[in-house]
Amino acid sequence: MRRQITLLVAATTSIVLLAFLLPAASLVARVAEARALDTAQAQLQLLIPSVGLDERADVAAGVAAGAGSGHTVSVRWVDGTWLGPTGRLGPDDAPASADVVEGDEGTRLVQPVRRADGTAVIEVFVPADQLRAGVIRTWVVLAGLGVMLLLLALLVADRLARSLTRPLTELASTAHRLGGGDLSARATPGGPAEVRDVGLAVNRLAGRIGELLAAEREAAADLAHRLRTPLTALRLDVESLPPDGRERVLDDVDALSRGIDEVITEARRPVREGLGAATDATAVVADRVRFWAVLAEEERRVVSVQLPDTEVPVRAAPSDLAAALDALLGNVFAHTPEGTGFRVAVSRSSGGGAEVVVADSGPGLVDSVTAVARGTSGRGSTGLGLDIARRTAEASGGSMRLATSPAGTVVTLELGSAWPGRSADDAAAQHQSLRPL
C-alpha cells in the first residue's frame, strides 16, 4: 500500500508539473522572441527620423553606432547603395509599408522612409540565436525546479504513506499473532481515525475471545469436578467388594480419578502454556504402550513396538501427546476384535520432529473422511479420538495422516520439532544440552 500511494502521488505530481512546465517553457520562448523583436523595433524607430531628415553621412554614422546591439542594422539609400552591412532586400524590392519577414536564419524588420530625394529602406535583421537568447538556460532551471518539486512530493508522499501503513502493518501482525493462539497480542491504535477504530475493535475482540475461552475452560473444569461425587460413591461401593477383585477395581477407580484431575488441570491451563516445551516422544510412547500392554496381553493381542535409541523432542505437552496416544490405542481396543495385533513405531522426521505410527490389522474404518470429523463415528463411539490426535499434531506444527483398508488402519502423527527451523541433528543436540545433569 505504501508503494501504491507513492506511485499515485508521483503520477499526479508529474501530470501537474507537465501541465505547468510545458506552457511555461512555451511562454519563455515567446517572451524571449518578443524581447528581441522589441529591441530591434526600438532601433528601427530610432533611425526613422535620421533617415528621413539627415544627410547620408549622418545616417551612416547612426547605423555604425547601432552595430553593437547584436542585430544587423542596414539602410538602403535612395540610390540603392547600402549604409552598413548589405541587407537581404533586393535592389528592385520596394516595400510600400513596414513589414516583418521571418526566415530560418532569423527575422527581418523592414521600414520604408520617404525623403525629399526618394525612398530609403531601413532593415534590421535579428538572428535566430538572438530570438532564443536565454531560453535554454530558463528551460534547464524550470526542469530542475520540476525535479525538485517531484522529489519533494515523493518524500512527503512516502512519509504520509508510512504513517498510514505502519498502523495497518502492526494491526496485521497482531491479527496473525491472535490467529496463532497468542491471545495476549494487542494492537496499538494509531493512524487515521478509521484505522484506530479497527485497532480498538481488534483489541476488544481479542479480549472477548480470551474471556470466552476462560469461561469455557472453567466450565469444562466444573463439569469434570462434578464427577468427583459419583466417583467417591463408586469408591465406597468398591471397598465393600470381596478382596479378590477389589484391588483391581480400586486401581481402575484411581486411574479414573487421576484422569479427572488431569482434565481439570488441562481445562485451567493457559492456551499457550506448553506449546514451546520439548517433550521426548520416545519416552511418552513407551510409557503409554506399557500401560496398554497389560490389556493387550489379556485380549491376546500381539504388540509390535519400534522405538529409536535416542530421544526425539517434539513441540507438544506430555499430557497432550499421551492423550493422543491413548485415543488412538483406545480405538484399536474398542473397534477391533480381540486377538487383533497392532504396531506402534516412532521415528525422527526430516524436519527434526517425530512420526508416530499406530497401525492395526483390524477390519478398517467405515469412512475415513467422516471418521476424522469431530463428534462423528461409524461404530457407535463419541467420535472424538481421532480428532484429539489430529488437533495435538496440528498444535505442534505437524499433521495427521489416515490410511485404511480391509487389511487394517494406519494412523500417522507427524509432530513438529521442539525447535522449528533447525535440522534433526541440531534439534537433538539442543535437547541433549538441556537435559539436567
C-alpha positions in Angstrom: 0.0 0.0 0.0 2.9 2.3 0.8 4.3 1.8 -2.7 0.9 2.3 -4.4 0.4 5.6 -2.6 3.8 6.9 -3.5 3.3 5.9 -7.2 -0.1 7.6 -7.2 1.4 10.8 -5.8 4.3 10.6 -8.3 1.9 10.2 -11.3 -0.4 13.0 -10.1 2.6 15.4 -9.4 4.1 14.6 -12.8 0.9 15.4 -14.6 0.5 18.7 -12.7 4.2 19.6 -13.3 3.9 18.9 -17.0 0.7 20.9 -17.2 2.6 23.8 -15.6 6.1 23.5 -17.1 5.2 22.9 -20.8 3.1 26.1 -21.1 5.8 27.9 -19.1 8.5 26.7 -21.4 6.5 27.8 -24.4 5.8 31.2 -22.8 9.6 31.7 -22.1 10.4 31.1 -25.8 7.7 33.6 -26.9 8.8 36.2 -24.3 12.5 35.9 -25.5 11.4 36.3 -29.1 9.2 39.2 -28.3 12.0 40.9 -26.3 14.5 40.6 -29.2 11.9 41.9 -31.7 11.0 44.8 -29.4 14.7 45.7 -29.2 15.0 45.6 -32.9 11.9 47.7 -33.4 13.2 50.3 -31.0 16.4 50.5 -33.0 14.4 50.8 -36.2 12.2 53.6 -34.8 15.3 55.4 -33.6 16.7 55.5 -37.1 13.5 56.6 -38.9 13.8 60.4 -38.2 17.5 60.4 -39.0 17.0 58.6 -42.3 14.1 60.9 -43.3 15.9 64.2 -42.5 19.6 63.8 -42.1 22.3 63.7 -44.7 23.9 60.4 -45.9 27.0 60.8 -43.7 25.0 61.4 -40.6 22.8 58.3 -41.3 25.8 56.2 -41.9 27.2 57.3 -38.5 24.0 56.4 -36.8 23.9 53.0 -38.4 27.5 52.4 -37.3 26.6 53.4 -33.7 23.8 50.8 -33.5 26.0 47.9 -34.8 27.0 46.6 -31.3 23.4 45.6 -30.3 23.7 42.1 -31.7 21.3 42.9 -34.5 22.3 43.7 -38.1 21.1 47.3 -38.9 21.3 48.4 -42.6 19.9 51.2 -44.6 19.4 51.1 -48.4 19.8 54.6 -49.5 17.7 56.2 -52.2 20.4 55.4 -54.8 20.3 51.7 -54.0 23.5 51.6 -52.0 23.7 50.1 -48.5 24.8 52.1 -45.5 26.2 49.5 -43.1 26.2 45.7 -43.8 24.5 44.6 -47.0 20.9 43.7 -46.3 18.8 40.9 -47.6 16.5 43.2 -49.5 16.9 43.0 -53.3 17.8 46.1 -55.4 14.4 46.1 -57.0 12.4 45.4 -53.8 10.4 48.5 -52.8 8.1 47.7 -49.8 5.2 50.1 -49.6 4.9 49.8 -45.8 6.6 48.3 -42.7 6.9 44.5 -42.8 8.3 41.6 -40.7 9.8 38.8 -42.7 10.6 35.5 -40.9 13.1 33.0 -42.1 15.2 30.1 -41.0 18.2 32.3 -40.2 16.2 34.9 -38.3 13.6 37.7 -38.6 13.9 40.9 -40.7 12.1 44.2 -39.9 11.7 46.4 -43.0 10.6 50.0 -42.8 10.5 52.3 -45.9 11.2 56.0 -45.2 10.3 58.8 -47.7 12.8 61.6 -48.3 12.6 64.6 -50.5 15.0 62.9 -52.9 13.4 59.4 -52.9 12.7 56.5 -50.6 15.2 54.8 -48.3 14.6 51.5 -46.6 15.7 50.6 -43.1 16.3 46.8 -42.5 17.0 45.4 -39.0 17.9 41.7 -39.0 17.5 39.7 -35.8 19.5 36.3 -35.9 17.7 33.2 -34.7 20.1 32.8 -31.7 19.1 36.2 -30.5 15.4 35.3 -30.7 16.2 32.3 -28.4 18.7 34.0 -26.2 18.4 32.7 -22.6 15.6 30.2 -23.5 17.7 27.0 -22.9 19.0 28.2 -19.6 15.5 29.1 -18.4 14.3 25.7 -19.6 17.0 24.0 -17.5 16.0 26.0 -14.5 12.4 25.0 -14.9 13.3 21.3 -15.4 15.4 21.4 -12.2 12.6 23.1 -10.3 10.2 20.4 -11.6 12.6 17.6 -10.5 13.0 19.2 -7.0 9.2 19.5 -6.7 8.7 15.9 -7.8 11.3 14.6 -5.2 9.7 16.8 -2.5 6.3 15.4 -3.3 7.6 11.8 -3.3 9.3 12.4 0.1 6.1 13.8 1.5 4.0 11.0 0.0 6.4 8.4 1.4 6.1 9.9 4.9 2.3 10.1 4.6 2.1 6.5 3.3 4.3 5.3 6.1 2.1 7.0 8.7 -0.9 5.2 7.1 0.6 1.8 6.6 2.5 1.4 9.8 -0.6 1.1 11.9 -2.1 -1.4 9.3 1.1 -3.5 9.4 1.1 -3.6 13.2 -2.6 -4.5 13.1 -1.9 -7.3 10.6 0.9 -8.6 12.8 -1.5 -8.6 15.8 -4.1 -10.4 13.9 -1.5 -13.1 12.9 -0.4 -13.5 16.5 -4.0 -13.9 17.5 -4.6 -16.4 14.7 -1.5 -18.3 16.1 -3.1 -18.6 19.5 -1.3 -15.7 21.3 -4.4 -14.2 23.0 -2.2 -11.6 24.8 -1.4 -9.8 21.5 -2.8 -6.3 21.3 -2.6 -3.6 18.7 -1.5 -0.1 19.5 -4.2 2.2 17.9 -2.7 4.8 15.6 -3.0 6.4 12.2 -6.3 7.7 10.8 -9.5 7.6 12.8 -10.8 4.6 10.8 -7.6 2.6 11.4 -7.7 3.5 15.1 -11.3 2.2 15.3 -10.2 -1.1 13.7 -7.4 -1.4 16.1 -9.7 -0.8 19.1 -12.2 -3.3 17.7 -9.5 -6.0 17.3 -8.3 -5.4 20.9 -11.9 -5.8 22.1 -12.3 -8.9 20.0 -9.1 -10.4 21.4 -10.2 -9.6 25.0 -13.7 -11.1 24.3 -12.1 -14.3 22.8 -9.9 -14.6 25.9 -13.0 -14.2 28.2 -14.9 -16.8 26.3 -12.1 -19.3 26.3 -11.5 -18.8 30.0 -15.2 -19.3 30.6 -15.2 -22.5 28.5 -12.2 -23.8 30.4 -13.8 -23.2 33.7 -17.0 -24.8 32.6 -15.1 -27.9 31.5 -13.2 -27.9 34.8 -16.5 -27.6 36.7 -18.1 -30.4 34.7 -15.1 -32.6 35.5 -15.2 -31.7 39.1 -18.8 -32.8 39.3 -17.7 -36.3 38.6 -15.9 -36.5 41.9 -19.1 -37.0 43.8 -20.2 -40.2 41.9 -16.6 -41.3 41.8 -16.4 -41.1 45.6 -19.6 -43.1 45.9 -18.2 -45.6 43.5 -15.0 -46.0 45.6 -17.1 -46.6 48.7 -19.0 -49.3 46.8 -15.8 -50.9 45.5 -14.3 -51.1 49.0 -17.3 -53.3 50.0 -16.4 -55.8 47.3 -14.7 -59.1 48.1 -10.9 -58.9 48.3 -10.3 -60.9 45.2 -11.5 -58.2 42.7 -11.4 -55.2 44.9 -7.8 -54.2 44.3 -8.1 -54.3 40.6 -11.3 -52.2 40.6 -9.8 -49.8 43.0 -6.8 -49.3 40.7 -9.2 -48.6 37.9 -11.1 -46.1 40.1 -7.8 -44.4 41.0 -6.9 -44.2 37.3 -10.2 -42.6 36.6 -9.7 -40.2 39.4 -6.3 -39.2 38.1 -7.9 -38.8 34.6 -10.4 -36.4 36.1 -7.7 -34.4 37.8 -5.8 -34.2 34.5 -9.0 -32.9 32.8 -9.4 -30.2 35.4 -5.7 -29.2 35.2 -5.8 -29.2 31.4 -9.0 -27.1 31.3 -7.5 -24.5 33.5 -4.2 -24.4 31.7 -3.5 -21.3 29.7 -3.8 -21.7 25.9 -0.2 -21.0 25.1 1.3 -23.0 28.0 3.4 -25.9 27.0 3.5 -25.1 23.3 7.2 -24.4 23.4 8.1 -27.2 25.7 10.3 -30.0 24.4 8.8 -33.4 25.1 10.5 -36.7 24.4 8.2 -38.6 22.1 10.1 -41.8 22.6 9.5 -41.8 26.4 5.9 -40.9 26.1 5.1 -43.5 23.5 7.0 -46.2 25.5 5.1 -45.3 28.7 1.7 -45.5 27.0 2.5 -48.7 25.2 3.5 -50.3 28.6 0.1 -49.1 30.0 -1.9 -50.7 27.2 0.3 -53.8 27.0 -1.4 -55.3 30.1 -4.9 -55.1 28.4 -3.4 -56.4 25.2 -2.0 -59.4 26.9 -5.4 -60.2 28.4 -7.0 -59.9 25.0 -4.2 -62.0 23.3 -3.1 -59.1 21.1 0.3 -59.2 19.6 2.0 -55.8 20.1 4.9 -54.7 17.9 6.9 -51.7 19.2 9.6 -49.9 17.2 11.3 -47.1 19.2 14.6 -45.2 18.4 17.6 -45.5 20.7 17.8 -41.7 21.2 15.3 -39.1 22.4 13.1 -37.4 19.9 12.0 -33.9 21.2 8.7 -32.6 19.8 6.7 -29.4 20.4 3.8 -30.8 22.4 3.0 -31.1 26.1 3.5 -34.6 27.6 -0.2 -34.8 28.7 -1.4 -33.8 25.2 0.8 -36.4 23.5 -0.2 -39.1 26.0 -3.9 -38.3 25.5 -3.4 -38.6 21.7 -1.7 -42.0 22.0 -4.4 -43.2 24.5 -7.1 -42.1 22.0 -5.5 -44.0 19.1 -4.7 -47.1 21.1 -8.2 -47.0 22.7 -9.7 -47.0 19.3 -7.7 -50.2 18.5 -9.1 -52.0 21.5 -12.6 -50.6 21.1 -13.1 -51.2 17.3 -11.1 -54.3 16.5 -11.9 -57.9 17.6 -9.9 -59.5 20.5 -6.7 -61.1 19.3 -6.1 -58.4 16.6 -2.5 -57.2 16.8 -1.2 -53.7 16.4 2.1 -51.9 15.8 3.4 -48.7 17.3 6.5 -47.0 15.8 8.4 -43.8 16.5 10.9 -42.3 14.0 12.6 -38.9 13.5 11.1 -36.9 10.7 13.1 -34.8 8.2 12.0 -31.6 9.9 13.5 -32.6 13.3 10.2 -33.7 14.8 8.8 -37.2 15.1 6.5 -39.5 13.2 4.4 -41.7 15.4 2.6 -44.6 13.7 -0.2 -46.7 15.2 -1.3 -49.5 12.8 -3.7 -52.4 13.4 -4.7 -55.4 11.3 -8.4 -54.9 12.0 -11.3 -54.5 9.6 -10.6 -50.8 8.9 -12.8 -47.8 9.1 -16.2 -47.4 7.6 -15.5 -44.0 6.1 -12.0 -42.4 6.6 -13.3 -39.0 5.7 -16.1 -38.7 8.3 -14.1 -40.6 10.9 -11.8 -37.6 11.4 -14.7 -35.2 11.9 -15.2 -34.3 15.5 -18.2 -36.0 17.0 -18.7 -38.3 14.0 -18.3 -42.1 14.3 -19.5 -45.0 12.3 -19.1 -47.5 15.2 -21.1 -46.1 18.0 -18.4 -44.1 19.8 -18.1 -40.4 20.7 -16.1 -39.8 17.6 -13.5 -37.7 19.4 -10.5 -40.0 19.4 -9.1 -39.2 16.0 -9.9 -35.5 16.4 -8.0 -35.3 19.6 -5.0 -36.9 17.9 -5.3 -34.6 14.9 -5.5 -31.4 17.0 -2.5 -32.5 19.0 -0.4 -33.0 15.8 -1.6 -29.7 14.3 -0.9 -27.8 17.5 2.7 -29.0 17.4 3.0 -27.7 13.9 2.5 -31.1 12.2 -0.4 -33.1 10.8 -2.2 -36.4 10.9 -2.5 -38.9 8.0 -5.0 -41.7 7.9 -4.9 -44.8 5.7 -7.5 -47.6 6.0 -8.3 -50.7 4.1 -9.9 -54.1 4.9 -6.4 -55.2 6.0 -6.2 -52.6 8.7 -5.9 -49.0 9.6 -2.7 -46.9 9.8 -2.7 -43.6 11.7 0.5 -41.4 11.4 1.0 -38.4 13.6 3.6 -36.0 12.3 4.7 -34.0 15.3 6.6 -30.7 14.9 10.1 -30.2 16.2 10.6 -28.6 19.6 12.9 -26.1 17.8 11.3 -25.2 14.4 13.7 -24.2 11.7 16.5 -26.5 12.9 17.7 -29.7 11.4 17.0 -33.0 13.1 20.6 -33.3 14.3 20.6 -29.7 15.7 17.3 -30.3 17.4 18.6 -33.5 19.0 21.8 -31.7 20.2 19.8 -28.8 21.6 17.5 -31.2 23.5 20.5 -33.2 24.8 22.2 -30.0 26.0 19.0 -29.0 28.0 18.8 -32.3 29.9 19.6 -32.0 33.6 22.9 -33.4 34.8 
